[in-house]
Amino acid sequence: MTTDQTQLSLLACHTDEELLGSVLLYRLPEVKIDTAWKKLREEYRGITGSTANLPYSGLVTVLRAIGYTSATLFPTSKTDPPKFLATTRPIDREDLHAAITLWEQALLQTPADRFTFQHPSQIADLIAGTAPEKVQLWDQITRTTACIDAPGWVWTAAGWTIAEKLSGETWTIDGKTITFRRDLANCLQVWDRELLWNNTWLAVRGETLDDIVADDEEDTDHTWKTATRYATLRLDVMMKSHPGLPHPVAVVQPSVSRLSNTLRNARSAWFEPRDTKGPLLNLDLGGYGDHTHLNHTTRLALDAWIRLHGEHVFPRDKDDEFLAPSALDLSGPPGKLRALVPFAVSYPVGRGVGMYSQRELARHISTVLEQPLVKCAQVAGRRPFGNGRTTVEGRDAVLWDDENLPQIIAASGCRKLRILALYKSQAMRTRMQLLLAYHFNRPDLAATGIGENKPVSLNEHVEVLFQPTPELLAHGEHHDQRPALVRQLHGLDAPEDTRLLALCETEYDPKTWARQRRASKKTGSTVVNPDTLDAKHRVNSELARHRVLAQFLTLYKPGRRNPRKKDRELTTDLELLGLELQGHHRGHMAIADLSRVAGLVHPRLTKALRSGPNGLKEPLVHVGLHLRQQRGDRRIATDEPKLMWTLVALVPHGPYWRTLAYLPAEHTGPGAWLDYATANYHFRARSLPEGRRRDELLPRHIDRALYELGGHAGPAQGYVMYVSGGEARSIWPLLANKNLGETPDTAGQINKRPALPGFTLEPDQRPQAVVRVTSGSEDVARPALVERLRHIPEYDEPVTEEGKLATGLFQMEKADRTFILCNLPHQFTGGARYARAGESYTRWGSSDPKEQAETWYSHTATEITVLHHPADRALLTYGLAAARLCDHALHWEHRTQYPAPVHLGIQMDKDHPEYRRTVDNADGDDEAQT
């Protein structure tokens, strides 16, 4: 009998002692160097008035540039200045002394005409006078029974070694010979101008210069169409640890880097030195428009480097730190100075490298490093998930047509739903009417229309109330009038058992608003930042104060029709209505979001979790923890950050599910578990709390919430905890790989810190299992090769067949607690013309300008690590449960990045009116959590 096994190889390689090699370690005289650093810091602060730490990274940048080596100072905290310098190559003693001397003078703002190599520097004397000691990187790694740990400089030096090896070998692909150039930050990129990808909007649009001349009646500037834009392949090289592996793993993350034709607004740039063997210089910039400037650390490093090499990067205004106008222009073919496009803009070279490039790159890296790729074996069978949520032309018929819909609504905490349809344009009213008639299987309402200012039944348990609210929804400065306008709405006086939802019209053009934001930040600008006029967040908050949960919908813009999609025979009024709404994806998602905020969960989830020999047979509560920290728009270091954390629980309620969310304590009262919808409107109506990730009481607050959850668990036999790994590793020791293998004490602590969420509770109140889930992060290696091993009785060895696609759950070899959920972007499976671009060739092999402008999709991964579980239960049971909670999205037709309870917490956070960009690791840890 022939048996098959699917194997997945990641874009990551194992390492060994020979590959990592050695470093030179300068052990500095501790007492003298501490005194010297302290003296320099006091002098620096006296001159600048700053209270910040010394910018050590500027010195490290100079040392890397002059020595073509990795260079790391450690430690680098305010209270513990550097005591060691590690380099992968020896640096000439005189060069080392000169570099430190020049950096120190730049740091102390010495006038340019007074720079001298004879500047007295105790730090330069001490470092240059120290004889380096050769040590093996392999010996600096601490190994436990479950993982490894190492000082931060070890990871940096090892990454440099890997990048250097990869830059020393060419890659032959699609008839091209590719050479990678490394930079000072352990990244590689294709620098050869002939190998850059390029395209024009003229070619993408299928036009010619003659078309422009014929259509140009107003002498319009068509430079944006005819200008050639460039992009390159960039590889980020990182060293990572994995639970269960006794050595580091080299992870490579490929990306398409779009090159800017100006330094204005740029944030990252590179300069190519004269020496072709030297690494590219990394330049970090800040500011906007003509006020774009080098950041402080880069300027210090560049001042020292220029004086050592006598090679100017670009002219700079002598009177201030802003770049001179002549330095800002990068138009034309890329030269020695290149910058990344700083914002997400339309560009004629798309994102993503595609499936084929990822596969071949993995093979190339494995060959160059002479190391095997990290492999995973498929578990739980080839179809471990069953049937997830599906829609027909965007409609969730399984939920809305279910005969048990009343029980599903009752489990959410109410008996009836009322939707307030708030609009300001007739076009939006028509669209809302069609969407609601379609999703609730009432095509008759699409034909006859829905009246205004009074509830109209969509079915026995859902009703809608249309009303025009142009002044409330209009953008503008009249925010003080919005509370009164909300109070005037019809339908707010719903019965106690009726949940209020709102579908609201809004206007938003991402490109226009982005331009206005940038323009508003210019000195002397009269342009108003559109965010200050935005009605959406104010209306969202005001409606929440009246117990109404809002979702917003923009005007419909027809998208590109899929030419491969075949027309099907339509026989009912509902199908005809679905055809009329074809392409209204945002409208369909708005209806799905209404069912999410209402807390509706279809009972199919129970079957999904229980199915198969590895399913969860007993009823368990599934709890998701999401944590995020933000500082706001300006992200000023002295501002108190906002600390956002959510706990969401899926509680079995007979055959149905009840969704709960925890509302943290406020000065008005204690925290409490509430129905997901109730918690949402309370949460939206109040400001985000202030706090930091390192607040000592935070784990205690979360454990208190988990203790109180017991009063809502009903017949459930415990709970499983799912934690979004990217945000919480620094809070609980056992969430960080380096601490795996340590055993908590009887109080559930490690080094006087709670080991995991819930571990300060009594043993019978702790989570049955704790699962860390990481997705969309550079920490997770991408799937690259899919191989199917066929075990045929007639052969001693299995026959290997290369596959192209995989969507199963895989267990990492030699790391049995780590699972990889291999995902396919839903765009890749959508059947659009260029959905599978890059499946069998690279961007170098494509001659179609339209294809080059598209995003090239490839596999992504969700890493699932079971950190704690009962000794008598298999790891696979909990790894598979997490995967199924990703695969069986509650209100989305495709997989979610995180298990359902974590995903619900993330969406709850994003719906808050104050939601802004996340700031990770804002407290500036000395070493990254690995």
Summary of the structure (lengths in Angstrom):
residues: 930
radius of gyration: 29.6
end to end distance: 44.0
largest distance: 89.7
contacts: 2984
relative contact order: 0.12
helix: 32%
strand: 24%
